[in-house]
Amino acid sequence: MGFGSYDESEQKDQSVDEDDDSEAVNVHEEDHEGEVSFEAEGSTEDLVGRLQEMKDEDDDE
């Protein structure tokens, strides 16, 4: 098969080795409650204007 081709026959009979004594990952183990804040160096209008300039530069390339 060539690069990027898909052959279902390559997918059959695949097995995954699992350890029965492995612990599951608890995604909530490190939950944090709080606030995030930041101070921008420019006004919202300045930042939006700079973002538009950056987009225009990308369009020119």
TIVO-2410 file (N, C-alpha, C; in nm, 3 decimals):
# residues 61
REC num residu      c1      c2      c3 atome chaine
REC   1      M   0.083  -0.119   0.000     N      A
REC   1      M   0.000   0.000   0.000    CA      A
REC   1      M   0.087   0.124   0.000     C      A
REC   2      G   0.044   0.225  -0.070     N      A
REC   2      G   0.119   0.350  -0.077    CA      A
REC   2      G   0.096   0.437   0.045     C      A
REC   3      F   0.173   0.540   0.053     N      A
REC   3      F   0.160   0.633   0.165    CA      A
REC   3      F   0.022   0.696   0.165     C      A
REC   4      G  -0.043   0.696   0.281     N      A
REC   4      G  -0.172   0.759   0.294    CA      A
REC   4      G  -0.289   0.671   0.252     C      A
REC   5      S  -0.261   0.550   0.207     N      A
REC   5      S  -0.371   0.463   0.168    CA      A
REC   5      S  -0.427   0.394   0.290     C      A
REC   6      Y  -0.545   0.342   0.277     N      A
REC   6      Y  -0.613   0.278   0.389    CA      A
REC   6      Y  -0.655   0.139   0.347     C      A
REC   7      D  -0.616   0.044   0.429     N      A
REC   7      D  -0.652  -0.094   0.401    CA      A
REC   7      D  -0.708  -0.155   0.529     C      A
REC   8      E  -0.836  -0.190   0.527     N      A
REC   8      E  -0.899  -0.244   0.647    CA      A
REC   8      E  -0.834  -0.374   0.693     C      A
REC   9      S  -0.775  -0.449   0.601     N      A
REC   9      S  -0.712  -0.575   0.640    CA      A
REC   9      S  -0.594  -0.550   0.735     C      A
REC  10      E  -0.534  -0.431   0.728     N      A
REC  10      E  -0.425  -0.397   0.819    CA      A
REC  10      E  -0.478  -0.367   0.958     C      A
REC  11      Q  -0.607  -0.341   0.971     N      A
REC  11      Q  -0.665  -0.301   1.098    CA      A
REC  11      Q  -0.715  -0.419   1.181     C      A
REC  12      K  -0.737  -0.533   1.120     N      A
REC  12      K  -0.793  -0.644   1.195    CA      A
REC  12      K  -0.685  -0.712   1.279     C      A
REC  13      D  -0.728  -0.785   1.378     N      A
REC  13      D  -0.641  -0.863   1.466    CA      A
REC  13      D  -0.538  -0.778   1.540     C      A
REC  14      Q  -0.572  -0.655   1.568     N      A
REC  14      Q  -0.483  -0.573   1.650    CA      A
REC  14      Q  -0.521  -0.592   1.796     C      A
REC  15      S  -0.424  -0.607   1.880     N      A
REC  15      S  -0.453  -0.623   2.022    CA      A
REC  15      S  -0.377  -0.517   2.100     C      A
REC  16      V  -0.432  -0.482   2.214     N      A
REC  16      V  -0.371  -0.383   2.301    CA      A
REC  16      V  -0.332  -0.452   2.430     C      A
REC  17      D  -0.208  -0.435   2.470     N      A
REC  17      D  -0.163  -0.491   2.597    CA      A
REC  17      D  -0.205  -0.398   2.709     C      A
REC  18      E  -0.283  -0.448   2.800     N      A
REC  18      E  -0.328  -0.368   2.914    CA      A
REC  18      E  -0.284  -0.436   3.041     C      A
REC  19      D  -0.236  -0.358   3.134     N      A
REC  19      D  -0.204  -0.410   3.265    CA      A
REC  19      D  -0.330  -0.407   3.349     C      A
REC  20      D  -0.368  -0.521   3.405     N      A
REC  20      D  -0.489  -0.527   3.485    CA      A
REC  20      D  -0.475  -0.448   3.614     C      A
REC  21      D  -0.353  -0.432   3.663     N      A
REC  21      D  -0.333  -0.363   3.789    CA      A
REC  21      D  -0.305  -0.213   3.771     C      A
REC  22      S  -0.316  -0.163   3.648     N      A
REC  22      S  -0.289  -0.021   3.626    CA      A
REC  22      S  -0.407   0.062   3.675     C      A
REC  23      E  -0.374   0.181   3.726     N      A
REC  23      E  -0.477   0.270   3.776    CA      A
REC  23      E  -0.525   0.362   3.665     C      A
REC  24      A  -0.652   0.393   3.669     N      A
REC  24      A  -0.708   0.486   3.570    CA      A
REC  24      A  -0.664   0.628   3.606     C      A
REC  25      V  -0.658   0.712   3.506     N      A
REC  25      V  -0.621   0.852   3.528    CA      A
REC  25      V  -0.745   0.927   3.573     C      A
REC  26      N  -0.732   1.000   3.682     N      A
REC  26      N  -0.841   1.081   3.732    CA      A
REC  26      N  -0.819   1.224   3.683     C      A
REC  27      V  -0.899   1.265   3.585     N      A
REC  27      V  -0.880   1.398   3.526    CA      A
REC  27      V  -0.921   1.510   3.621     C      A
REC  28      H  -0.993   1.478   3.726     N      A
REC  28      H  -1.038   1.580   3.821    CA      A
REC  28      H  -0.949   1.585   3.945     C      A
REC  29      E  -0.842   1.510   3.945     N      A
REC  29      E  -0.755   1.503   4.061    CA      A
REC  29      E  -0.692   1.639   4.092     C      A
REC  30      E  -0.665   1.716   3.990     N      A
REC  30      E  -0.597   1.844   4.008    CA      A
REC  30      E  -0.686   1.962   3.971     C      A
REC  31      D  -0.817   1.952   3.994     N      A
REC  31      D  -0.907   2.063   3.966    CA      A
REC  31      D  -0.875   2.181   4.057     C      A
REC  32      H  -0.883   2.299   4.000     N      A
REC  32      H  -0.859   2.420   4.078    CA      A
REC  32      H  -0.972   2.517   4.051     C      A
REC  33      E  -1.012   2.584   4.155     N      A
REC  33      E  -1.112   2.688   4.139    CA      A
REC  33      E  -1.046   2.821   4.168     C      A
REC  34      G  -1.073   2.919   4.088     N      A
REC  34      G  -1.012   3.049   4.111    CA      A
REC  34      G  -1.037   3.140   3.993     C      A
REC  35      E  -0.962   3.249   3.990     N      A
REC  35      E  -0.977   3.348   3.886    CA      A
REC  35      E  -0.846   3.367   3.811     C      A
REC  36      V  -0.859   3.408   3.688     N      A
REC  36      V  -0.743   3.445   3.609    CA      A
REC  36      V  -0.768   3.586   3.559     C      A
REC  37      S  -0.670   3.670   3.576     N      A
REC  37      S  -0.684   3.806   3.526    CA      A
REC  37      S  -0.552   3.851   3.465     C      A
REC  38      F  -0.560   3.949   3.378     N      A
REC  38      F  -0.441   4.004   3.315    CA      A
REC  38      F  -0.467   4.148   3.278     C      A
REC  39      E  -0.360   4.222   3.263     N      A
REC  39      E  -0.372   4.361   3.222    CA      A
REC  39      E  -0.309   4.377   3.086     C      A
REC  40      A  -0.385   4.429   2.992     N      A
REC  40      A  -0.335   4.452   2.858    CA      A
REC  40      A  -0.263   4.586   2.855     C      A
REC  41      E  -0.161   4.595   2.772     N      A
REC  41      E  -0.085   4.718   2.761    CA      A
REC  41      E  -0.154   4.821   2.672     C      A
REC  42      G  -0.256   4.781   2.602     N      A
REC  42      G  -0.327   4.874   2.514    CA      A
REC  42      G  -0.476   4.862   2.534     C      A
REC  43      S  -0.547   4.955   2.473     N      A
REC  43      S  -0.693   4.950   2.482    CA      A
REC  43      S  -0.744   4.837   2.393     C      A
REC  44      T  -0.869   4.804   2.410     N      A
REC  44      T  -0.929   4.700   2.327    CA      A
REC  44      T  -0.923   4.739   2.180     C      A
REC  45      E  -0.949   4.866   2.151     N      A
REC  45      E  -0.944   4.913   2.013    CA      A
REC  45      E  -0.804   4.898   1.955     C      A
REC  46      D  -0.701   4.929   2.034     N      A
REC  46      D  -0.562   4.913   1.987    CA      A
REC  46      D  -0.531   4.767   1.958     C      A
REC  47      L  -0.574   4.679   2.046     N      A
REC  47      L  -0.546   4.537   2.029    CA      A
REC  47      L  -0.620   4.480   1.909     C      A
REC  48      V  -0.745   4.519   1.891     N      A
REC  48      V  -0.822   4.472   1.775    CA      A
REC  48      V  -0.760   4.526   1.646     C      A
REC  49      G  -0.716   4.648   1.649     N      A
REC  49      G  -0.651   4.707   1.532    CA      A
REC  49      G  -0.522   4.632   1.498     C      A
REC  50      R  -0.443   4.599   1.599     N      A
REC  50      R  -0.318   4.525   1.575    CA      A
REC  50      R  -0.349   4.386   1.522     C      A
REC  51      L  -0.453   4.323   1.573     N      A
REC  51      L  -0.493   4.191   1.525    CA      A
REC  51      L  -0.531   4.198   1.377     C      A
REC  52      Q  -0.604   4.303   1.339     N      A
REC  52      Q  -0.642   4.318   1.198    CA      A
REC  52      Q  -0.519   4.339   1.112     C      A
REC  53      E  -0.422   4.416   1.161     N      A
REC  53      E  -0.297   4.436   1.086    CA      A
REC  53      E  -0.226   4.303   1.064     C      A
REC  54      M  -0.222   4.220   1.167     N      A
REC  54      M  -0.156   4.090   1.157    CA      A
REC  54      M  -0.227   4.001   1.056     C      A
REC  55      K  -0.360   4.005   1.057     N      A
REC  55      K  -0.436   3.926   0.960    CA      A
REC  55      K  -0.411   3.975   0.818     C      A
REC  56      D  -0.404   4.106   0.801     N      A
REC  56      D  -0.378   4.163   0.669    CA      A
REC  56      D  -0.240   4.122   0.620     C      A
REC  57      E  -0.141   4.120   0.709     N      A
REC  57      E  -0.005   4.078   0.673    CA      A
REC  57      E  -0.004   3.933   0.626     C      A
REC  58      D  -0.081   3.846   0.694     N      A
REC  58      D  -0.089   3.706   0.654    CA      A
REC  58      D  -0.154   3.691   0.518     C      A
REC  59      D  -0.254   3.774   0.489     N      A
REC  59      D  -0.324   3.768   0.360    CA      A
REC  59      D  -0.231   3.810   0.246     C      A
REC  60      D  -0.139   3.902   0.275     N      A
REC  60      D  -0.047   3.951   0.172    CA      A
REC  60      D   0.058   3.847   0.135     C      A
REC  61      E   0.087   3.754   0.223     N      A
REC  61      E   0.192   3.656   0.197    CA      A
REC  61      E   0.149   3.546   0.109     C      A
***
